[in-house]
Amino acid sequence: MASFKIEGGHQLNGSITPQGAKNEALQVICAVLLTPEKVRIDNIPNIIDVNKLIFILGELGVKIEKHSVNSYTFQADDINLQYLESADFKRDGSSLRGSIMIVGPLLARFGRGYIPRPGGDKIGRRRLDTHFEGFIRLGAKFRYNREEYFYGVEAENGLTGTNMLLDEASVTGTANIIMAAVLAKGTTTIYNAACEPYIQQLSKMLNSMGAKIGGVGSNLLTIEGVDSLGGCLHRVLPDMIEIGSWIGMAAMTQSELTIKNVSWDDLGQIPDVFKKLGIQLERREDDIYIPQQDSYEIQTYIDGSVLTVADAPWPGFTPDLLSIVLVVATQAKGTVLVHQKMFESRLFFVDKLIDMGAKVILSDPHRAVVIGHNRQSQLKATKMTSPDIRAGISLLIAALSAKGTSIINNIEQIDRGYEDIENRLRSLGAKIERIKD
């Protein structure tokens, strides 16, 4: 276990380049299982969750060539399916939420896929029904060992295309079903599909490998099954969640910051939501420039009522940034209602912010009202523990702006989603130190 020691109250300054997108990387790395040919993926973030997935693929028999810390070539031409039923896999797979996405490609190519109940953030229920209902619709048989929490799907005679309406626009569920359907016989249509940039990137990658996916970028996908897929070269997008995190850091620390090469066209509503919080930011080619601001004021609706920031499926606002929005609002002028619809435990970290002096009312597990200090009262340093990735980075942002020295424990949660965060912060002028127990 390790901790961060953060001396707050220092302004940041300079430029930062966002890491590759974690959520996209987890999908496209699983997609290498669909072909025996080489697949090179660049701009992979060097973070715990992604590295765990790469390790699992290595144990599964995938040949892995590391070109640099962020670039790999994978070749799945000699897969060891027996690993899937081993005690090692049950241990390794259960520690990572993203491991669920190996099931679709394995089912499509080898006729069977298994997974222990995946781990990940403790932010509420994250059901897997959408994944397995999609596989069943494609012709797979489902089984579940309740004693060992072990899931399996099998299709001895292969998968067959079909029409399906997803019960929810699950990003990982959509990705898993796409990867299963690309090698199915016939045509599959997926309605109410997630259409996040991550899904678009996965679809473009698979099409470059020889898949036939239509409707990319919409919530209605049409997939014509093919007999086999080939290799490709793919580059992961910059991480929109990390970009939003840097915007939040700049605002809370009253800093001038430039975020480089953000792929503006893939950011959706993110810049506009931060502007509604009063944060000035401007587009400079493909960069985001954030000037130093002494204060920022939350907008109201046209009739003067309190602004609500809520998550929604793409192109709605991503739930992964609501924790950042909540923290940023603590020092704004005005009031905002943060409505986290998807996960019922994701707002429970606000007690730490309240301990620091923030004015937050937790209305219920899904909603919190933030009454901004307008810089009239600085947050106070404290000792706290990171409960999950996004809450962890939010607490880190709070600590950077606070008066005094804060300690954040369980920072492995932050490491799961943010690459080399302390060194990158130090390069901008932050006073942060990693302490190992």
C-alpha positions in Angstrom: 0.0 0.0 0.0 1.2 3.5 -0.7 0.0 7.1 0.0 0.3 10.5 -1.5 1.5 13.5 0.6 0.3 16.7 -1.0 1.1 20.2 0.1 -1.8 22.2 -1.2 -2.2 25.8 -2.3 0.4 25.9 -5.1 -0.5 27.0 -8.6 0.3 24.8 -11.6 1.7 26.0 -14.8 2.7 24.6 -18.2 1.6 22.0 -20.7 0.4 18.4 -20.3 -0.3 15.7 -22.8 -3.1 13.3 -21.8 -2.5 9.6 -21.7 -4.3 7.1 -23.9 -7.9 6.3 -23.1 -8.1 3.6 -20.5 -11.7 2.5 -21.5 -10.8 2.2 -25.1 -7.5 0.4 -24.4 -9.3 -2.3 -22.4 -11.6 -3.0 -25.4 -9.1 -3.0 -28.3 -6.6 -5.1 -26.4 -9.3 -7.8 -26.0 -10.0 -7.6 -29.7 -6.5 -9.0 -30.5 -8.0 -12.4 -29.5 -10.1 -12.3 -32.7 -7.2 -13.0 -35.1 -4.1 -15.1 -35.2 -2.3 -12.3 -37.0 -0.2 -9.5 -35.4 -2.0 -6.4 -34.1 0.0 -3.4 -33.0 -1.6 -0.9 -30.6 0.0 2.5 -29.8 -0.7 5.1 -27.1 -1.7 2.4 -24.5 -1.8 4.0 -21.1 0.8 2.5 -18.6 -1.7 2.0 -15.7 -2.5 -0.9 -13.4 -5.8 -2.0 -15.0 -4.4 -2.1 -18.5 -1.2 -3.8 -17.4 -3.3 -6.5 -15.6 -5.2 -7.2 -18.8 -2.0 -7.5 -20.8 -0.7 -9.9 -18.2 -3.9 -12.1 -18.5 -3.5 -12.2 -22.3 0.1 -13.3 -21.8 -1.0 -16.1 -19.5 -3.6 -17.1 -22.1 -0.8 -17.6 -24.6 -0.9 -14.3 -26.5 2.6 -13.4 -27.8 3.4 -9.9 -26.6 6.1 -7.6 -27.9 6.7 -4.4 -26.0 8.1 -1.6 -28.3 7.9 1.1 -25.6 6.0 1.8 -22.4 2.9 2.7 -24.4 3.2 0.6 -27.6 2.7 -3.2 -28.0 2.3 -5.8 -30.7 0.0 -8.8 -29.8 -0.3 -12.1 -31.6 -3.0 -14.6 -30.5 -1.9 -17.6 -32.7 -1.4 -20.2 -30.0 -4.1 -19.7 -27.3 -4.1 -21.9 -24.2 -7.8 -22.3 -23.4 -7.1 -24.5 -20.4 -5.9 -21.4 -18.6 -9.5 -20.2 -18.6 -10.5 -23.0 -16.1 -7.4 -22.7 -13.9 -7.3 -21.3 -10.4 -4.8 -18.7 -11.6 -7.3 -17.3 -14.1 -10.0 -17.2 -11.4 -7.7 -15.1 -9.3 -6.3 -12.9 -12.1 -9.6 -12.3 -13.9 -11.6 -11.4 -10.7 -9.3 -8.5 -9.9 -10.2 -6.6 -13.1 -13.5 -5.3 -14.3 -12.3 -5.1 -18.0 -11.5 -8.8 -18.1 -15.2 -9.4 -19.0 -14.4 -8.3 -22.5 -12.2 -11.3 -23.3 -15.4 -13.4 -23.4 -16.9 -12.1 -26.6 -13.8 -12.6 -28.8 -13.0 -16.0 -27.2 -16.6 -17.2 -27.8 -16.5 -16.0 -31.4 -13.2 -17.5 -32.4 -13.0 -20.6 -30.2 -16.6 -21.4 -29.3 -16.3 -20.8 -25.6 -15.4 -18.1 -23.1 -15.2 -18.1 -19.3 -14.8 -15.4 -16.7 -14.9 -15.1 -12.9 -17.0 -12.4 -11.5 -15.0 -9.3 -12.3 -13.7 -6.8 -9.7 -13.0 -3.1 -10.1 -14.4 0.0 -8.4 -16.8 -0.4 -5.5 -19.3 2.2 -6.8 -22.5 0.1 -6.8 -24.0 -2.7 -8.8 -22.5 -3.2 -12.3 -24.5 -6.1 -13.7 -23.4 -8.3 -16.6 -26.8 -9.2 -17.9 -26.4 -7.2 -21.1 -23.3 -9.1 -22.1 -24.6 -12.5 -21.6 -28.1 -11.9 -22.9 -26.4 -10.7 -26.1 -24.3 -13.9 -26.3 -27.4 -16.0 -25.8 -29.2 -14.2 -28.6 -26.3 -15.1 -30.8 -26.8 -18.8 -30.0 -24.5 -19.4 -27.0 -25.4 -21.5 -24.0 -24.9 -19.8 -20.6 -23.9 -21.4 -17.4 -23.0 -20.0 -14.0 -21.3 -21.6 -11.0 -22.8 -19.8 -8.0 -20.3 -21.3 -5.5 -17.3 -20.0 -7.4 -19.0 -17.0 -9.0 -17.8 -18.3 -12.4 -19.5 -17.5 -15.7 -19.3 -19.4 -18.9 -20.7 -19.3 -22.5 -20.3 -22.0 -25.1 -21.3 -22.3 -28.8 -20.0 -25.6 -30.2 -21.6 -24.9 -33.6 -20.6 -21.3 -33.8 -22.7 -18.1 -33.4 -25.5 -16.9 -35.7 -26.4 -13.3 -36.4 -29.7 -12.0 -35.1 -31.5 -8.8 -34.3 -31.3 -7.6 -30.7 -32.4 -4.6 -28.6 -30.1 -4.1 -25.7 -31.8 -3.5 -22.3 -29.3 -0.8 -21.6 -26.7 1.1 -23.7 -23.8 -0.6 -21.9 -20.4 0.4 -23.3 -18.6 -2.8 -22.3 -21.7 -4.9 -23.1 -21.9 -3.3 -26.6 -18.2 -3.9 -27.1 -18.4 -7.5 -26.1 -21.4 -8.3 -28.3 -19.7 -6.5 -31.3 -16.6 -8.7 -30.9 -18.8 -11.8 -30.7 -20.9 -10.8 -33.7 -18.1 -10.0 -36.2 -17.3 -13.7 -36.7 -20.9 -14.9 -36.5 -22.8 -16.4 -39.4 -25.1 -13.9 -41.1 -26.1 -10.4 -40.0 -26.5 -9.0 -36.5 -28.3 -5.7 -35.7 -27.8 -4.1 -32.3 -30.3 -1.4 -31.4 -29.7 0.8 -28.3 -26.0 0.2 -28.7 -23.6 2.4 -26.9 -22.0 4.9 -29.3 -19.2 6.4 -27.2 -15.9 7.3 -29.0 -14.5 4.1 -27.4 -17.0 2.0 -29.3 -16.4 3.9 -32.5 -12.7 3.3 -32.1 -13.2 -0.4 -31.5 -15.5 -0.6 -34.6 -13.0 1.2 -36.8 -10.2 -1.1 -35.6 -12.3 -4.2 -36.3 -13.3 -2.8 -39.8 -9.6 -2.3 -40.5 -9.1 -6.0 -39.6 -11.7 -7.0 -42.2 -15.0 -6.8 -40.2 -18.1 -5.3 -41.7 -19.7 -3.0 -39.1 -22.1 -0.3 -40.3 -23.8 2.5 -38.4 -20.6 3.4 -36.5 -21.3 6.4 -34.2 -25.0 5.7 -34.0 -27.0 3.5 -31.6 -28.0 1.1 -34.4 -25.2 -1.1 -35.5 -25.3 -3.6 -38.4 -22.7 -6.3 -38.4 -22.2 -8.7 -41.3 -20.3 -11.7 -40.0 -17.0 -12.7 -41.8 -15.0 -15.9 -41.7 -11.8 -14.4 -40.3 -10.0 -11.2 -39.3 -6.5 -10.1 -40.0 -3.9 -7.9 -38.3 -3.8 -4.1 -38.1 -2.2 -1.0 -36.6 -4.4 1.0 -34.2 -3.8 4.1 -32.1 -5.8 4.8 -28.9 -7.5 8.1 -28.4 -6.4 10.5 -25.6 -8.3 9.8 -22.4 -11.3 12.2 -22.2 -11.6 11.5 -18.4 -8.0 12.5 -17.8 -8.6 15.6 -19.9 -11.6 16.5 -17.7 -9.4 15.9 -14.6 -6.8 18.3 -15.8 -9.4 21.0 -16.5 -10.6 20.5 -12.9 -7.1 20.7 -11.5 -6.5 24.0 -13.4 -9.7 25.5 -12.1 -9.3 24.5 -8.4 -5.6 25.6 -8.2 -6.2 28.9 -10.1 -3.7 27.8 -12.7 -2.8 28.5 -16.3 -2.6 25.2 -18.2 -2.5 23.9 -21.7 -3.7 20.3 -22.4 -2.2 19.1 -25.6 -3.6 17.0 -28.5 -7.0 16.4 -26.9 -8.9 15.2 -30.0 -11.6 17.9 -29.5 -14.1 16.3 -31.8 -14.3 13.3 -29.5 -14.9 15.3 -26.3 -18.6 15.7 -26.7 -20.2 17.8 -24.0 -17.2 17.9 -21.7 -15.9 21.4 -22.6 -19.4 22.8 -22.4 -20.2 21.3 -19.0 -17.1 22.9 -17.5 -18.0 26.2 -19.1 -21.3 26.0 -17.4 -19.4 25.8 -14.1 -17.8 29.1 -15.1 -14.4 27.8 -16.2 -12.8 29.6 -19.0 -11.3 27.4 -21.7 -10.6 27.9 -25.3 -9.7 25.7 -28.3 -6.3 26.3 -29.8 -6.0 24.0 -32.8 -6.3 20.6 -31.0 -5.3 21.9 -27.6 -7.3 23.2 -24.7 -6.0 26.4 -23.1 -7.2 27.3 -19.6 -6.2 30.7 -18.3 -5.6 31.5 -14.7 -8.9 32.4 -13.0 -9.3 34.0 -9.6 -13.0 32.9 -9.5 -15.6 31.2 -11.6 -19.4 31.3 -11.4 -21.9 28.5 -12.0 -24.5 29.3 -14.6 -28.2 29.0 -13.9 -30.9 27.9 -16.3 -32.7 30.6 -18.3 -35.4 31.0 -15.6 -32.8 31.4 -12.9 -33.2 27.9 -11.4 -30.3 25.8 -10.1 -28.1 24.1 -12.7 -28.2 20.3 -12.8 -25.3 18.3 -14.1 -26.3 14.7 -14.8 -24.8 11.7 -16.6 -26.3 10.1 -19.6 -25.3 7.6 -22.4 -23.2 9.2 -25.1 -23.5 11.9 -26.4 -24.6 12.8 -22.9 -22.2 13.7 -20.2 -20.0 10.8 -19.0 -20.6 9.6 -15.4 -16.8 9.2 -14.9 -16.4 13.0 -14.6 -19.3 13.8 -12.2 -16.9 13.4 -9.2 -14.6 16.0 -10.8 -17.5 18.3 -11.4 -18.6 18.0 -7.8 -15.1 18.9 -6.5 -14.7 21.9 -8.8 -18.1 23.2 -7.7 -17.0 23.5 -4.1 -14.9 26.6 -4.9 -17.3 28.1 -7.5 -19.7 31.0 -7.0 -23.2 29.5 -7.0 -25.0 26.2 -6.5 -25.2 23.0 -8.6 -27.1 19.7 -8.3 -24.9 16.7 -9.3 -27.1 13.8 -10.3 -25.2 10.5 -10.7 -27.8 8.2 -12.2 -25.8 5.1 -13.0 -24.0 4.1 -9.8 -25.6 4.4 -6.4 -22.3 4.4 -4.4 -20.2 6.8 -6.4 -21.0 9.9 -4.5 -20.3 8.5 -1.0 -16.8 10.1 -1.1 -18.3 13.5 -0.4 -17.9 13.0 3.4 -14.2 13.5 2.9 -14.9 16.8 1.1 -17.2 17.9 3.9 -14.4 17.1 6.4 -12.3 19.5 4.3 -14.9 22.3 4.7 -16.9 21.9 1.5 -20.6 22.7 1.6 -22.2 19.5 0.1 -25.6 18.1 0.9 -25.9 14.4 -0.1 -29.6 14.2 -0.9 -29.6 10.5 -1.6 -27.2 7.9 -3.1 -27.6 9.5 -6.5 -27.8 13.3 -5.9 -25.7 15.9 -4.1 -26.1 19.6 -3.9 -22.9 21.7 -3.9 -22.9 25.2 -2.5 -19.7 26.9 -3.7 -17.4 28.9 -1.4 -16.6 31.4 -4.1 -13.0 31.3 -2.8 -14.1 32.9 0.4 -13.1 29.8 2.4 -10.2 27.5 1.3 -10.6 23.8 1.8 -8.6 22.4 4.7 -6.0 19.6 4.4 -6.9 16.2 5.9 -6.0 12.5 5.9 -8.3 10.4 3.6 -8.6 7.2 1.7 -9.3 6.8 -2.0 -12.4 4.5 -2.5 -12.2 4.3 -6.3 -10.4 5.7 -9.4 -12.6 8.8 -10.0 -13.2 9.6 -6.4 -9.5 9.2 -5.8 -8.5 11.8 -8.4 -11.2 14.1 -7.2 -9.8 14.0 -3.6 -6.3 14.6 -5.1 -7.7 17.7 -6.8 -9.2 18.9 -3.6 -5.9 18.3 -1.8 -4.0 20.3 -4.4 -6.2 23.3 -3.7 -6.4 22.9 0.1 -4.6 24.8 2.8 -2.0 22.6 4.5 -0.7 19.1 3.8 -3.0 16.2 3.0 -2.4 12.5 3.0 -4.3 10.2 0.6 -4.2 6.5 1.3 -5.0 3.5 -1.0 -3.6 5.4 -4.0 -3.4 2.2 -6.0 -7.0 3.1 -6.9 -5.7 6.2 -8.6 -2.8 4.3 -10.2 -5.5 2.0 -11.8 -6.5 4.9 -14.1 -3.9 7.6 -14.1 -0.4 7.1 -15.5 2.6 8.4 -13.4 0.3 11.0 -12.0 2.7 12.4 -9.3 5.6 13.0 -11.7 3.4 14.6 -14.2 1.9 16.9 -11.5 5.4 17.7 -10.2 6.4 18.8 -13.8 3.7 21.4 -13.5 4.7 22.7 -10.1 2.7 20.6 -7.7 4.1 19.6 -4.3 3.3 15.9 -4.2 5.2 12.9 -2.9 4.5 9.2 -3.0 5.0 7.5 0.3 5.4 3.7 0.4 4.4 1.8 3.5 
